[in-house]
Amino acid sequence: MYQPKIQSNARAALLITSATAFIAATTLIAKVLGSDAAGPPLHPLQISHGRFLFAFMGIATVAVLLRPRLSAPHWRLHIARTSFGWAGVTLMFASVAYIPLADATAISFLNPVFAMMLAIPLLGERVGRIRWSAAVLALAGALVLLRPTPESFQPAALLALAAAGVMGMELIFIKKLAGRENPFQILIFNNALGLIIASLAVIAFWQPPTPLQWVFLVALGLCMAVAQAFFVNGMARADASYVAPFSYGTLIFAAFYDTVFFNVIPDAVTVLGAGIIIAGAVLLALRERQIGAQDRQGGLTE
């Protein structure tokens, strides 16, 4: 039986913030690999394969050293969660090769909005006016970032939007897994299954990476493994509604990395769109927190 972690808001905030720095780093590395910065551009399926390959190798090495106790996994939940996670990551890696990291990252924050919508038919949840208002606000921010004019429309931003939708579906299965298994066990199975899926998908698109691309692929996998470890342990130490705002640090780190490494400075449209999305996501998180408190007190919710 899995024993929950000792609750600590301060430690959870530190872990989630640290995770955001590594998550943003993975999109930076994916952008390098998807461009000609380190050699001929790699296909997004090959980039996601490298992510799962080296993340699994890192986590498996730690597992051999620590020998964690594993329980019987919920295979269906793991397979469903990993399938959507792999698809979401691949779409995200495809998008960052063409649009600013800040834009892609901001659009990815729509995943809780999509999760909320999907929870209606899949989990039987009821959604009231406040949460629908938050969803509409966040989607309006995404429309701003898409720059829907003939002169500035970003087709690649649709890849990031699709990634957010798919990762919203992943959140549904993460909710089902929450509290059922040890966080380290979830990491092991997620990356093992992800490696199997990615290995089959990349066969037709694999090309020999350059030596520098191999270095970046290793770094990509290790950064993702560290980010996952920080994120899962952070989520296990505090309520999701408390830690959610700290996940927006990913946008800050992404904008910083893009400025430093690609000299891409966020423009007014990026700042406006990202701000609207975050406002909607924060409103949604606050409403989820309020609903959670009402449920604990036996009150009614929207």
N, C-alpha and C positions, 0 to 999 in steps of 0.2 A: 504494500500500500504506500502510495506516494505521500510524504509528509510535507506540507506547505512550508515555504520559506518564512523566516521571521520578518514581520512587516517593518519597514523603515522607509519613510517618505524621502528622507535626505539621500539615502543610499540609492533608492530607486531613481531619483532625479539625476544623480551623478552617472549611473549606469546608462540611462536612456540618452543623456546628452553625449556621453562617450560613443554610444552606438551610432548616433547621427553623424559624427565626424567620420566614422569608418564607412557608413552607408554612402555618404556623399563621395568618399574616396573611390568607392567601387564604380560609381557612375563616371567619375573623372577618368579612371583607368579604362572603362569600356569605351569612352569617347576617344581615347588615344588609340585603342586597338581597332576601333571602327573607322578611323581616319588613316591617312598615310603618314602619321607622325612617327611610327616605329617600323614601318614596312608596308607592304601591300595590305589594304584594309581587310580585316577578317570578317567573315559572315557573323551576324548576331547569334546564330545557333552555335558557332564555334566559340564565341566569347562566353556564352552561358554554359557551354560544356566545360570550359576552363574554370569558370566560377565554381561549378559543382565538383569537379575533379579535385582541385587543390583544397577546397574547403573540406571535402570529405577526408582527404589525406591528413589534413591538420587535426580535424576532430578525432579521427580514428587513432592517430598517434597519442593524443591526450587520453583517449579511452583505454588504450593499452597500458599506459602509465598509471592511471587512476583506478582502473578496473571497477567502474561504477556498477551498481546493482540494477539490472534491467527487469522490468515487469512485462507481462504479456501486452504487446502493442495493439492498439485499435487500428487494424490494417486498413479498413475501408476509409476511415477518416484520414489516415496518413497518406494514402494513395491519392485521395481526392485533393487534400490540401497541397501536396507536393506538385501534382499535375498543374493546378492553377497557378501555384507559385512559380514554377518553371516557365510557364507561358507568359506570366506577367513580367518576370525578369527579362526574358528574351525580347519582348516588345519594348521594354524600357531601354535596354541596351541598344536596340535598333534606333530609337528616337534620338538619343543623346548624340549620335554621330552627326546629326543634321541641325539640331536646335540647341540653344543655350541650356546649360545644366540647370540654371534657375527656373527656366520655363518648364522643362520636363519634370523637375522636382516638385514645383508648385502644382502642376496638373496631377501628379501622383497622389497628392493629398486629398484627391476626390475619392480615394478608395473607401474611406468610412461612409461616405455618402452613398456610393453604390452598394455597400454592404447593408446599409439601412434599408434601401429599396428592396434588395434581394431577400432581406429577413422577413418581409411581409409574406411572400408566398412560401418561402422555404422553412421559416421558423415560426410562422403564425403570429408574428409580432404586430402590434397596433402602432401606427404612427400618427401623431397629432399635428396640429397646426404649426407649433414651434419647430419641430424637427423637419417638417416639409419646407418651412420658410428657410431654415438653415441650408437645406439641400438646394433650393432654388438659388439662394445667394451664392453658394459655392460654384454651382454650375454656370452662373453668370460670370464669375471670375474666370472660369475656364474658357468661356466664349471670348472674353477679352484677350486671353493669351493666345487663342487661335488666330487672332488678328484677321477677322473675316472680311477682308477687302481684297479685290483683285491684285492690288499692288503688294500687300503685305501678308497674305494668307500663308500659313506654314503647314503644308500637308503632313510633314513628319510629326507635327504636334498631335495629329490623330492617332499616331502609334502610342504616344504617351497617354492619350485619353483611353485607348483600348487597354493599355497596361493597367490603368487605374481601375477600369471595370473588372478585369480578370482578377486583379488582386483584391478587389472588393469581395469577389466570390471566395477567394482564399480565406478572407477574414471570417466568413461564415463557418468554415471548417476549423479554423483556429479557435473560435468560440466554443465549438463542440469538444475540442481537445483540452481546453483550459481546465487546469486543476486535476486532470485525469492521470497525467503521467509526469515523471521527472523531467524538468526542462532540458537536461543533458541528453536524455533518451530521445526527446523530441528532435533535438538537433541531429543526433546520429541518424535516425530513420529518415528525417527530411532530406538530408544530404545524400544518403545512400540511395534512396529512391530517385532523387533528383538526378544523380549521376547516371543511373540506368536509363532514365527517360532521355536525358541529354545525349548520352552516348549513341542511342539508336537514332535520334533526330539529326545528329551531326554527320553521319556517315557520308551522305551525298554532297556535303558542303565543306568537308575538312580539307585544309591545305597546310603544308608545312610552315609553321611560324618561323620568323627570324629569331635569332638568339635573344634580341631585345624584347620581342613579343612574348617569348617564353617567360622572361623575367616578369613582364607585366601580367601575364596569365597567372603565374604563381602568386603575385601580390594581390591580384583580384580575388582569388579564392581565399587567401588568408585574411584579407580585410573583411570579406563577407562572413567568414567563420567567427572572427572576433566580434563583428557587429551583431551577429545573431546571438552569440553568448551573452553579450552585454544586454541586448534587448530582452531576451527571454527571462534572464535573471532579474532585470529591472521590473518587468511586468509582474513577476512572481512576488515582488516585495511591496507593492502598493496597488491601489485601485486603478483600473485602466483610465477612469475619468481624471485622476490626478496626474498620471504620467503623460497623458496624450499631448498636452501643450508643449512638453519638452521635445517631442518628436519633430516639432517644426524647426528645430535647430538644423535639421538636414538642409533646409533651404538656405540658411545663412552660410553654412560650410560650402554648399554647392556654388553659391554666388562667389564666395571668396576664392575657391579653387579655379573657377572659370576665369576670374579676373587675373589671378596670378599666373596660371599656366597657358591660357589661351587669349589673354588680353580682351576678354569679352565682359564689358561693363553693363550690368542690368540697366535697361532704359526705362522710361516712365511707364510704358505699357506693361512691362514685366512687373514693376513695383505695384502698379494698380491692380493687375490681375491676380498676382500672388496675394496681395493684401485682402482682396475680396474673398478669395478661396479660403484663406486662413481664418477670416472673420466668420465665414459660414461653418468651417470645421470646428472652431472654438465654440460657437453657439451650439452646435450639435453635441460636442463633448460635455458642455455645461448642462444641457438638457438631459443627456444620458445619466450624468451624475445625480441630478435632481430626481429622476425617475428611480434610480437605484436606491436613493434614500427613502423615497416614498414606499417602494416595495418592501424595504426592511421594516418600515413602520406600519405596514399593512394598509397604506393609503391607496387611493385610486390614481391611475395615470391616464394620460391622453392616449 
